[in-house]
């Protein structure tokens, strides 16, 4: 059973060199498997394309990281999981109503937390402090990798 949900930004950092890539890789490899929802698939692959458009990586590098992602899916390190998007959006709306005014969370951040809850994950990993606060408020163990160098997290 997969118990840890990784935000798309963490997954992107696993494949594309970023400041926090080492922390992302460490966190992901600590889990035997991680869920990959349709929301992840769109966001992660789109992020690779955006990196090309922003001239941070070449088209060839984007193809290589997309291939690495596909390899991790084939090896079931990332497991494609179906989710009921209607249920995710319904849960996200409730989370937004309850927390967004206070936590200032964006829609996609709320959707990821809702997806983690729908998948019955107990842990949520992100680089986004507001998203981490929302995950914590929603009852998840929330790990903020942006502060991983200091060894702290919210739970």
C-alpha positions in Angstrom: 0.0 0.0 0.0 1.3 3.4 -0.9 1.2 5.8 2.1 3.2 8.8 0.9 1.9 11.3 -1.7 4.5 13.5 -3.4 3.5 16.9 -4.9 4.3 17.3 -8.5 7.0 19.8 -7.7 8.9 17.1 -5.8 8.6 14.7 -8.7 9.8 17.3 -11.2 12.8 17.9 -8.9 13.6 14.2 -9.0 14.1 14.3 -12.8 15.2 17.9 -13.5 18.2 19.4 -11.7 17.0 21.9 -9.2 18.3 23.3 -5.9 16.3 20.8 -3.9 16.7 17.8 -6.2 18.8 15.9 -3.8 16.2 16.2 -1.1 13.5 15.1 -3.6 15.4 12.1 -4.7 16.2 11.1 -1.1 12.5 11.4 -0.1 11.2 9.4 -3.1 13.8 6.6 -2.9 12.9 6.2 0.8 9.5 4.9 -0.3 9.1 1.6 -2.1 6.3 3.0 -4.4 4.6 6.3 -4.8 1.2 7.1 -6.5 1.2 8.8 -9.8 -2.3 10.3 -10.5 -3.5 11.8 -13.8 -3.0 15.2 -12.1 0.7 14.3 -11.6 1.1 13.0 -15.1 -0.1 16.3 -16.6 1.7 18.6 -14.3 5.1 16.7 -14.4 5.2 16.3 -18.1 4.0 19.8 -18.6 6.8 21.0 -16.3 9.3 19.3 -18.5 8.0 21.1 -21.5 8.0 24.4 -19.7 11.6 23.9 -18.8 12.3 23.6 -22.5 10.3 26.7 -23.3 12.1 28.6 -20.6 15.4 27.4 -22.1 16.5 25.7 -18.8 16.8 22.3 -20.6 17.0 21.3 -24.2 14.4 19.2 -26.0 16.8 16.3 -25.9 17.1 16.6 -22.1 13.3 16.8 -21.8 13.0 13.6 -23.8 15.6 12.0 -21.5 13.8 13.0 -18.3 10.4 11.9 -19.7 12.0 8.6 -20.6 13.3 8.3 -17.0 9.8 9.0 -15.7 8.5 6.3 -18.0 11.1 3.9 -16.7 10.0 4.5 -13.1 6.4 3.9 -14.1 7.4 0.6 -15.9 9.4 -0.5 -12.9 6.4 0.5 -10.6 8.4 2.9 -8.5 5.7 5.3 -9.5 2.3 3.6 -9.8 -0.3 5.0 -12.0 -3.4 5.1 -9.9 -6.9 6.0 -11.1 -8.8 8.5 -9.0 -12.3 9.7 -9.2 -11.8 13.3 -10.3 -15.3 14.3 -9.3 -14.6 13.1 -5.7 -11.2 14.8 -5.7 -12.7 18.1 -6.8 -15.6 17.8 -4.3 -13.1 17.2 -1.5 -10.9 20.0 -2.7 -13.8 22.4 -2.6 -14.5 21.5 1.0 -10.8 21.9 1.9 -10.7 25.2 0.1 -13.8 26.4 1.9 -12.4 25.4 5.2 -8.8 26.6 4.8 -7.9 28.7 1.8 -8.8 32.1 3.2 -6.4 31.5 6.1 -3.7 29.4 4.3 -3.8 31.2 0.9 -3.5 27.9 -0.9 -3.8 27.7 -4.7 -6.3 25.5 -6.5 -3.8 22.9 -7.7 -2.2 22.7 -4.3 -5.7 22.0 -2.8 -6.4 19.4 -5.5 -3.2 17.5 -4.7 -4.0 17.4 -1.0 -7.5 16.2 -1.8 -6.1 13.5 -4.1 -3.8 12.3 -1.3 -6.8 12.1 1.0 -8.8 10.2 -1.6 -5.9 7.7 -2.0 -5.8 7.3 1.8 -2.2 8.4 2.0 -1.1 9.3 5.5 1.9 11.4 4.5 2.2 14.4 2.1 5.6 15.7 0.8 6.0 19.1 -0.9 8.3 22.1 -1.3 5.4 24.5 -0.8 4.9 25.7 2.8 1.3 26.7 2.3 0.5 23.3 0.7 2.2 21.6 3.6 0.2 23.6 6.1 -3.0 22.6 4.3 -2.0 18.9 4.3 -1.3 19.2 8.0 -4.7 20.9 8.6 -6.3 18.1 6.6 -4.8 15.5 9.0 -1.9 14.3 7.0 1.7 14.1 8.2 3.1 16.9 6.2 6.8 17.1 5.2 8.2 20.3 3.8 11.3 19.4 1.8 12.2 23.0 1.3 13.4 22.9 4.9 14.8 19.4 4.7 18.3 20.8 5.0 17.4 21.9 8.5 15.8 18.5 9.2 12.3 19.8 10.2 8.8 18.9 9.2 5.2 19.5 10.3 3.2 16.6 11.5 
